[in-house]
């Protein structure tokens, strides 16, 4: 893969890169209008989506950092994003152009004050994995094979300006109006800032690994604080293949079920026992060992779940509460889905909309065991998301719905459900975590 010798760091350079990307998107729309004269709307729209996804991703992968991280987050929204965007943006999870070896060594020296050969017995300046915020290199020390994650230069300093640049796109995509929208973007900005703090990530990684060590078939790397800093993390190199690579060929149902149960127990234990969760569940953050064990990586994005959100959120996972209209509406107000300034039409619309969404989405919690390979269940979720994404009635209303905590909790569940479906995991014991 072609390497990168420099990353635009200044606000002006990063903005100009996005402006040039926007110009390409404009040209794609001109082509789209021309295509409509000779092709069907479906064919013309498909070409538009493919061209836009390609150009937007190509622009973002040069910037790296929070702009690329937003693309990675959007790739998990399979129910509302066109497939062309999902496929292209998902590359941000673990396959983007890495820094060149020369830039790696310069960056390492800037971050640690020493060259890699002064710290490790050996260090490979060619990356083995590159994502949105940093890239990974192989090293050796203590007689062990180590993974060294190095943050891209300028990422931490450009978060606020990057989000300001992508904010208009996100607001349009999710129908967020200007009023009260800042709380959502502040939540994302805060999490992205945390993800660039590698000292915090090491601390969180060790805490989660310790708290979840008892979960069967789940492994974590060991972290080395003396070889880490606020922009560098050194950990054990874990042998395995990315979850997406494994699911592409696996036909062993027993292994799929074992991995799925470990993954589900891991998330349920965090959410219900720790009230804190790994809020970045994409395939690039999980490996499968040769023994069929799940390896969890990258704890930079952790979401604390306050009781004032946790209690009403999971109260609405119970079927008896969903069917009790007065109770259901009261919880919607607690979760800020319904607002005191809503019109009668908005109250009626969003009550019906979330009743339909939650009745479907919480089905795994209504049974003792669930079949996550059920294509019908996931097809209904996709159909529901597509229907509301095209709703003209919804577009007329203010899309600012829900507590700021929904952003990362919903992201967690959508990501978890997608991973479970990719595994085709069956007979998953929903409350198994209580018995561990």
ZAMARGU-4260 file (C-alpha; in steps of 0.2 Angstrom, whole numbers, plus 5000, padded with zeros to 4 digits):
<rodrens>
0) 5000/5000/5000 | 5006/5018/4996 | 5013/5027/5011 | 5010/5045/5016 | 5025/5057/5019
5) 5015/5071/5027 | 4998/5075/5034 | 4989/5092/5033 | 4990/5098/5051 | 4985/5117/5050
10) 4967/5121/5050 | 4969/5130/5033 | 4977/5115/5025 | 4964/5103/5031 | 4950/5114/5026
15) 4957/5116/5009 | 4957/5097/5007 | 4939/5096/5012 | 4934/5110/5000 | 4943/5101/4986
20) 4934/5085/4990 | 4917/5095/4990 | 4921/5101/4973 | 4923/5083/4967 | 4906/5079/4975
25) 4899/5094/4965 | 4906/5087/4949 | 4898/5070/4953 | 4881/5078/4955 | 4883/5086/4937
30) 4887/5068/4930 | 4872/5061/4940 | 4860/5074/4932 | 4867/5069/4915 | 4866/5050/4919
35) 4847/5052/4923 | 4844/5057/4904 | 4851/5039/4898 | 4849/5028/4914 | 4836/5024/4927
40) 4835/5034/4943 | 4841/5018/4952 | 4857/5016/4941 | 4861/5035/4941 | 4859/5036/4960
45) 4870/5020/4962 | 4884/5028/4952 | 4882/5044/4961 | 4884/5035/4978 | 4899/5025/4972
50) 4908/5041/4965 | 4904/5051/4981 | 4909/5038/4993 | 4926/5036/4983 | 4930/5054/4983
55) 4925/5058/5001 | 4935/5043/5008 | 4950/5048/4997 | 4950/5065/5004 | 4947/5060/5022
60) 4960/5046/5022 | 4973/5060/5018 | 4968/5070/5033 | 4966/5055/5045 | 4961/5059/5063
65) 4944/5064/5068 | 4938/5067/5050 | 4942/5049/5046 | 4935/5043/5062 | 4918/5051/5058
70) 4918/5041/5042 | 4922/5025/5052 | 4907/5029/5063 | 4896/5032/5049 | 4901/5015/5041
75) 4892/5006/5055 | 4876/5015/5051 | 4871/5001/5039 | 4853/5004/5041 | 4853/5023/5035
80) 4869/5024/5024 | 4869/5019/5006 | 4879/5002/5004 | 4893/5011/4993 | 4897/5022/5008
85) 4896/5008/5021 | 4909/4998/5010 | 4921/5012/5007 | 4920/5020/5024 | 4922/5004/5033
90) 4940/5004/5026 | 4944/5017/5039 | 4942/5003/5052 | 4959/4995/5048 | 4965/4999/5031
95) 4971/5016/5027 | 4987/5022/5019 | 5001/5022/5033 | 5014/5035/5037 | 5031/5032/5028
100) 5045/5024/5038 | 5054/5041/5038 | 5039/5050/5045 | 5036/5036/5058 | 5054/5038/5065
105) 5052/5057/5066 | 5035/5056/5074 | 5041/5043/5087 | 5056/5054/5092 | 5045/5069/5094
110) 5033/5060/5105 | 5045/5050/5116 | 5061/5060/5115 | 5070/5044/5109 | 5072/5034/5093
115) 5063/5017/5093 | 5080/5007/5093 | 5084/5015/5110 | 5069/5007/5118 | 5066/4991/5109
120) 5077/4976/5104 | 5070/4978/5087 | 5057/4989/5078 | 5049/4988/5061 | 5046/5006/5054
125) 5034/4999/5041 | 5016/4998/5048 | 5007/4982/5049 | 4990/4991/5052 | 4984/5009/5050
130) 4967/5016/5055 | 4960/5033/5058 | 4969/5040/5073 | 4985/5029/5073 | 4995/5015/5066
135) 5003/4999/5073 | 5021/4993/5071 | 5029/4977/5077 | 5043/4977/5089 | 5052/4965/5101
140) 5058/4967/5119 | 5057/4956/5135 | 5058/4941/5123 | 5041/4946/5117 | 5033/4951/5101
145) 5025/4968/5104 | 5013/4980/5095 | 5017/4998/5096 | 5003/5010/5091 | 5009/5028/5086
150) 4997/5042/5084 | 4997/5052/5068 | 5004/5070/5070 | 4992/5084/5073 | 4977/5073/5076
155) 4974/5079/5094 | 4976/5097/5089 | 4964/5097/5074 | 4948/5088/5082 | 4938/5104/5085
160) 4942/5112/5068 | 4939/5095/5059 | 4922/5093/5068 | 4917/5111/5063 | 4921/5106/5045
165) 4911/5090/5045 | 4897/5097/5056 | 4886/5103/5041 | 4887/5086/5033 | 4882/5077/5048
170) 4868/5089/5052 | 4860/5086/5035 | 4863/5068/5035 | 4854/5065/5052 | 4841/5079/5050
175) 4848/5089/5065 | 4842/5107/5067 | 4853/5121/5073 | 4844/5122/5090 | 4852/5112/5104
180) 4863/5103/5092 | 4879/5107/5101 | 4876/5095/5115 | 4878/5080/5102 | 4894/5088/5094
185) 4902/5091/5111 | 4899/5073/5116 | 4908/5067/5100 | 4922/5080/5102 | 4924/5075/5120
190) 4926/5056/5115 | 4938/5060/5101 | 4949/5070/5113 | 4949/5055/5125 | 4954/5044/5110
195) 4969/5054/5107 | 4975/5053/5126 | 4985/5036/5125 | 4989/5037/5144 | 4970/5037/5147
200) 4968/5022/5135 | 4981/5012/5143 | 4973/5015/5160 | 4956/5010/5153 | 4963/4995/5144
205) 4970/4988/5160 | 4955/4991/5170 | 4943/4983/5157 | 4955/4968/5155 | 4956/4965/5174
210) 4937/4967/5176 | 4933/4955/5162 | 4947/4943/5164 | 4934/4930/5170 | 4924/4929/5154
215) 4927/4913/5145 | 4935/4913/5128 | 4940/4931/5129 | 4958/4938/5129 | 4967/4954/5131
220) 4984/4960/5128 | 4996/4966/5142 | 5001/4984/5141 | 5018/4992/5145 | 5017/5009/5153
225) 5035/5011/5153 | 5035/5010/5134 | 5020/5021/5132 | 5016/5039/5132 | 5002/5051/5128
230) 5004/5047/5110 | 5012/5030/5110 | 5005/5013/5117 | 5016/4997/5118 | 5006/4981/5121
235) 5008/4963/5117 | 5006/4958/5099 | 4991/4947/5098 | 4991/4933/5085 | 4975/4932/5076
240) 4964/4938/5061 | 4952/4952/5061 | 4934/4946/5065 | 4928/4952/5047 | 4941/4940/5039
245) 4936/4926/5050 | 4917/4928/5047 | 4920/4929/5028 | 4925/4910/5027 | 4919/4902/5044
250) 4907/4888/5042 | 4910/4880/5060 | 4894/4885/5069 | 4900/4879/5086 | 4915/4891/5085
255) 4903/4905/5079 | 4892/4902/5094 | 4907/4902/5106 | 4914/4918/5099 | 4897/4926/5099
260) 4893/4921/5117 | 4910/4928/5123 | 4907/4945/5113 | 4889/4946/5120 | 4894/4942/5138
265) 4909/4955/5137 | 4897/4969/5132 | 4883/4964/5144 | 4895/4963/5159 | 4902/4980/5155
270) 4885/4989/5152 | 4876/4981/5167 | 4890/4978/5180 | 4903/4992/5176 | 4891/5005/5169
275) 4905/5008/5156 | 4907/5001/5139 | 4919/4999/5125 | 4909/5010/5113 | 4919/5006/5097
280) 4913/4988/5092 | 4919/4987/5074 | 4928/4972/5066 | 4945/4980/5067 | 4945/4980/5086
285) 4942/4961/5088 | 4953/4947/5083 | 4950/4928/5082 | 4964/4917/5089 | 4970/4901/5081
290) 4961/4892/5096 | 4945/4901/5092 | 4945/4914/5106 | 4940/4932/5105 | 4954/4945/5107
295) 4948/4963/5112 | 4958/4978/5107 | 4958/4997/5108 | 4950/5004/5123 | 4952/5022/5118
300) 4933/5025/5116 | 4925/5021/5132 | 4907/5027/5137 | 4902/5029/5155 | 4883/5026/5157
305) 4875/5037/5170 | 4860/5030/5180 | 4849/5043/5174 | 4851/5036/5157 | 4854/5018/5161
310) 4838/5015/5171 | 4825/5022/5159 | 4835/5015/5143 | 4834/4997/5150 | 4817/4999/5157
315) 4811/5001/5139 | 4819/4985/5134 | 4805/4976/5144 | 4790/4971/5133 | 4778/4975/5147
320) 4784/4993/5148 | 4784/4995/5129 | 4765/4990/5129 | 4761/5002/5143 | 4758/5018/5134
325) 4758/5030/5148 | 4773/5022/5156 | 4782/5022/5139 | 4778/5040/5135 | 4785/5045/5152
330) 4801/5036/5149 | 4802/5045/5132 | 4802/5061/5141 | 4816/5055/5153 | 4827/5050/5138
335) 4824/5067/5130 | 4816/5059/5115 | 4800/5069/5118 | 4802/5087/5123 | 4791/5099/5133
340) 4790/5111/5118 | 4784/5097/5105 | 4768/5100/5096 | 4754/5087/5097 | 4759/5081/5079
345) 4778/5079/5085 | 4772/5069/5101 | 4761/5058/5091 | 4774/5055/5077 | 4789/5052/5088
350) 4779/5041/5101 | 4774/5030/5087 | 4791/5030/5078 | 4800/5025/5094 | 4787/5012/5099
355) 4790/5003/5083 | 4809/5005/5084 | 4810/4999/5101 | 4798/4985/5099 | 4809/4978/5086
360) 4826/4982/5092 | 4824/4976/5110 | 4818/4958/5104 | 4834/4950/5110 | 4831/4955/5128
365) 4813/4948/5128 | 4819/4930/5127 | 4832/4918/5136 | 4842/4915/5120 | 4842/4923/5103
370) 4847/4918/5086 | 4858/4933/5079 | 4860/4924/5062 | 4841/4928/5059 | 4842/4937/5043
375) 4823/4942/5045 | 4827/4951/5061 | 4841/4961/5053 | 4831/4964/5037 | 4817/4972/5047
380) 4829/4983/5056 | 4837/4989/5039 | 4819/4991/5032 | 4814/5002/5046 | 4829/5012/5046
385) 4827/5015/5027 | 4809/5019/5029 | 4812/5033/5042 | 4827/5039/5032 | 4816/5043/5018
390) 4801/5050/5028 | 4796/5067/5022 | 4786/5069/5038 | 4801/5066/5048 | 4812/5079/5038
395) 4799/5092/5042 | 4802/5090/5061 | 4817/5093/5072 | 4828/5078/5072 | 4836/5083/5089
400) 4830/5068/5098 | 4836/5060/5113 | 4849/5062/5127 | 4867/5065/5121 | 4871/5048/5128
405) 4861/5040/5114 | 4875/5043/5102 | 4888/5031/5109 | 4876/5019/5117 | 4866/5017/5100
410) 4883/5016/5091 | 4888/5002/5103 | 4872/4992/5101 | 4871/4994/5082 | 4890/4989/5081
415) 4887/4974/5093 | 4872/4968/5083 | 4881/4969/5067 | 4896/4959/5073 | 4884/4946/5080
420) 4875/4945/5064 | 4892/4943/5054 | 4897/4929/5066 | 4880/4921/5062 | 4880/4917/5081
425) 4865/4906/5087 | 4858/4901/5104 | 4866/4916/5113 | 4861/4916/5131 | 4856/4934/5134
430) 4858/4935/5153 | 4873/4923/5154 | 4884/4937/5160 | 4875/4936/5177 | 4881/4918/5180
435) 4900/4921/5176
</rodrens>
